[in-house]
Amino acid sequence: MNEFKSQILDLLKEDARLSPAKIATMLGAEEADVSAAIDEMEKEHVIVKYAAVVNWSKVDDEKVTALIEVECSPERGRGFESIAERIYLYPEVKSVYLMSGAYDLCVEIDGKNLKEVASFVSNKLSTIESVISTKTFFILKKYKQDGIIFEEFEDDHRLLISP
Amino acid sequence: MKSDVENKPGIREESGGMKRYLTGGARAIPPSGIRRFFDLVSASKDSSIISLGVGEPDFVTPWRYRDAAVYSLEKGKTQYTSNAGMPELREAIARYLEDRFRLSYDPGDEILVTVGGSEAIDLAIRALIEPGDEMLIPEPCYVSYNPITTLGGGVPVGIETFAKDQFKLTAESLQAAITPRSKLLILCYPSNPTGAIMTYEDLLPIAKVALENDLIVLSDEIYAELTYGPKHVSFASLPGMKDRTIVVSGFSKAFAMTGWRMGYACGHPDLIGAMLKIHQYTVMCAPVMGQVAAIEALTNGMEEMHKMIESYNQRRRLVVKGFREIGLACHEPQGAFYAFPSIESTGLSSEEFASRLLLEAKVAAVPGHVFGKGGEGFLRCSYATSVAQLTEALERIGDFLNKIR
């Protein structure tokens, strides 16, 4: 990854809606070069998606998020790949990570309520043959996600005019 | 029977009221022009105002430095420090100046830690200026040099700088302002409010004039880290200039530590020693928690600093291009975090323009005339604010221009 592309990514990570023209101005570059670099990164799946970061606790719909520690036995030749795939294809699964340490896969899932999450774990996740055990943790409150702080504590305290 | 004291008329009724007790200096200094504008902005109490008038970073002090100060408080580090500042901090400053600007100062007697760069400026002027001495001040400039000089009975001599010279000080205009009473020259580059910088080649002829006329130079380098083209050159690093220069800097701008009030001065032991005497009788020492945070900033904080500088640079490009696109001439600021566009084409004075911009377009910026000679016809706009706010402000200014043109 070259310097130019990583500068573009830094800006888009903060505000995905910045136009190529504006990014070009901010980086002192040509708009065409910025557009080309973005296209390239989209094609290469460096930029996967432009999505909004939502503070769901401010939305009325009830929603629970759980982190599940999954212990499983790897398959010969494929390691954890196919079991990870079987898990991440479920739409309610938000993220799947292979972990070092006491367990193997960390699965983040969204559900409407506790019951829905419980049913996913018992009916879908635990029934996969290579899954040995699961531990489910419910998230009670999100303070910070993807580098973004949800509580608005960093208000601008500066005087409006100063020398 | 009433006593003599009770029979005297109230002091308020006598001519001049309480003001007659004030010194000539306190009476002579004008209230800050920025303050007047601040009152105007505050009075409006309008939350839709976007302010480009803020002279400080929009970053909160990085958590790493704050954490160092919090930890020191927990450990009970709440005492006076040595007058000149904690030895570890002075050593860290010496190393930093050597690394970044090729300056070599002895932390033992050539570095003084002060309450903000402001105190260092005050100390230097107090130590060097006596009644009748002339202080050479390139303008437009930061607002405090002039009044502090006046307070000490000195005579501020403004030297106008121009947009056509990118607001750099020229040797000719400096030479023209020199009299037998000239003693101290102020240099503030990168400049608040113009964003101008002085390169090595720009400074050389100034050094020659300083040498020929035996001037002492007070070099306010508080924005030294914030340059976006050529790297900052400290005046003290020029050949033969170290002994006749007092370098003033601090942590406010580059390290986003304005509220901590941490600054320092470096120079010849005779000069720093005199400033230290005034400092020990007036403030004793800079606050200890600020000193602890400053040590952390210098030791482990450079990465954060460079991120902030890159971010200012991005916004600088956006704002300068933005002003030019809406038809305001704007010289390329290469330092600090201010753009200084010309509003002369509108036919309004800077005061009038800034007031109307505030009331009609809800954008606050500081009118150029408050920064002295050469500031009329310009507007100081700080770009230390979010990209979204800058974009909105530029749009509002553009609409305002269309309305009045």
Interface residues (C-beta under 8 A of the other chain):
Chain A: L11 D15 L18 K22 T25 M26 L27 G28 E154 D156 R158 L159 L160 I161 S162 P163
Chain B: S32 I34 F37 F38 V41 S42 I49 S51 G53 V54 G55 E56 D58 V60 Y142 V143 S144 N192 Q314 R315 R317 L318 K321 A364 V366 V387 A388 T391
